[in-house]
């Protein structure tokens, strides 16, 4: 049975209960701000989740919890493509993680990703019956009932917390002595990490627990005047351990496709070429790179800039020193003398003819170059 709609008319909690009660198998896609997500179900239980939020990638937790180094991620992501498996399963295969360790990371990752959806008041959704990831993975088999009860509780708690702590980039500090006799192991671990410099997110990663538990603990400490909370320093860089992209060739492809859809054809073409060069051994990456290059070349062929066109600078030569351009564009500019045709320039400037044409078109669009009138 297919279903689609908007969270305005069918709240996320009701949607989850429908999937569970009808024992559905398939993928629930939830669109909307700030990120789209996919929830995978088998017989009404939660098998896994995928999110476009970089802070909900598995790599974010693997790096943040110290299971892998950040500089290893690209290689591992490429390996998973060669083996046709998911990143977590690959790490178990090669002995970097035990099954228990992987399931712990996946459960926290899955819970945080799903609980965020309870806070959304709107967003398009659709259920794709019978559709699951093609790559092998171990279903988590998480019950929906527990998520609904906890999700509703967290939604109410979040509304109170946000009035005091806007997000996990804020930094807690201890303002007076704390009685640790009544604290459990997770609370003591959080307390040890509160140093007036680490953000709530960094504390959660250091303790290998969900960020919400840190938020909740610190919030109640602030209410009791045990902790103070401050925004992050303006000069402090807040980074995502798993970078800002997907990592591996998929991340590069995503950047290239975004540039293409935004009309930045030169940027898209360069990223497509980079994708093909960096991942020459991966057939799927090569196919995507060639497809994108072909689409760009077709668009360039439709442009009315003949090889016989003579090009010249549209600005005074002394202005070139103040112009922001890369080395390739700088070399190209040196050939725009009002004498050479585009065809001649294509034979002089290094790079593929498509890339040079795109550079010329960008310079014309910026008002730096123009076609010389006969």
Secondary structure, 3 states (H helix, E strand, C coil): CCEEEECCCCCHHHHHHHHHHCCCCEEEEECCCCCCEEEEEECCEEEEEEECCHHHCHHHHHHHCCCCCHHHHHHHHHHHHHHCECHHHHHHHCCCCCHHHHHHHHHHHHHHHHHHHCCCCCCEEEEEECCCCCCECCCCCECHHHHHHHHHHHHHHHHHHHCCCCCCCCEEEECCCCCCCCCCHHHHHHHHHCCCCCEHHHHHHHHCCCHHHHHHHHHHHHHCCCEEEECCCCCCCCCCCCCCCCCHHHHHHHHHHHHHHCCCHHHHHHHHHHHHHHCCCCHHHHHHHHHHHHHHHHHHHCCCCCCCCEEEECCCHHHHHHCCCCHHHHHHHCCCEEEEEHHHHHHHCCCCHHHHHHHHHHHHHCCCEEECCC
